Amino acid sequence: MEEELRSLLQDLETLKRSVPDPDQNDSINKLQQRVDKIMSMSKLGSARRSKVKDMSAEVVDSNPYSRLMALQRMGIVQNYERIRDFSVAIVGIGGVGSVAAEMLTRCGIGRLLLYDYDTVELANMNRLFFRPDQAGMTKTDAAVQTLSDINPDVVLESYSLNITTVKGFEIFIESLKRNQKQGANTGVDLVLSCVDNYEARMVVNQACNELNQTWMESGVSEDAVSGHIQLLNPGETACFACAPPLVVASGVDERTLKREGVCAASLPTTMGVVAGLLVQNTLKYLLKFGQVSPYLGYNSLKDYFPTMEMRPNPQCSNSACLERQKEYAQAKPARDALAKAKLEAEASLSNEGPLHVDNEWNISVVDIDSEKTSAASRSSDALPEGLMHELPSSDRLQESPLAQETITISDDLEDLQRQLDALNAA
């Protein structure tokens, strides 16, 4: 393939010399650049590792999943290999979304859906993930190129489109519905919103409310020193329209707020932290370990991580959100019964036997209350033969030392008096 591409470059160079029109030369130059990129991609692809059929916990240098499977051996995750069964959609492959996509790819996620309409620019090089040689490529194509090299086991789907347009929104909805899972409205387990504008957030919010799809929202402030992540479960938690930002609530077109020659600040450190928090929350949600954060903020200036919960607004302006709230309220009795049955099952399992059968170090558990009772029942004066108390026991601490001293002194005076009387009689 490389020889064919080199031959094509030579033909283009010959054609360029034979055509005097500079406009046509520009087109030929663009074709040459595209062929160069294809050649670089083919060279990278030749070093790609082979696919791994089954995840293994075997600790060898050639196993890309050994350190991930160690989470299962350490009891953090019950079955880490289940991560291959999950599908995650990432909307916005920018400073946060691209890093989140790489982290999930390295974790071995089963399927990734990538959405963005922008192209890679040299102005993006202050962030993580993208490379200078990818400038001019769509962000989705560049992401697929990099991620497929990192982990060819992950199924990647890219959509280079603007979801805020009518056509883009329709394609977005249809792509989420594809490969629909049993008992679900979509074919994805989670949607991650990593966009940088409120218009796109509202579109993701609308789609997830209509499909009853759980999603997580993330963002970084314009001054690049703070960010947040948020879990949104339609009907159970507040949607993005329940408590909208001022820009959304006022109806102002946020594009009119941008000024020519002025851009938002961007730090790879803050974006990396937010992406890490987002993916950590995603893994906890999918693999059922730890506590999933409903909202987690990050302020890098003070190293402050605020958390809170946001309940849905009964007067939300989004009709789909109100419908999900109604469904959630109607399902409360069944949900409570299921939670009660789960608690009873866990209680019965805990009473069946010891948690750990093996006891290599002969560790025993002692009931503190019974230990105190048995200690109180024993006499404080009981000592083995030949031993005596050097200090007064706790039983005698209540006695007044002054009273003991008075008794001792009076005994000494009486003894002296008897000795004097004996001397006088003699």
Summary of the structure (lengths in Angstrom):
residues: 426
radius of gyration: 35.9
end to end distance: 136.2
largest distance: 153.4
contacts: 1123
relative contact order: 0.07
helix: 50%
strand: 11%
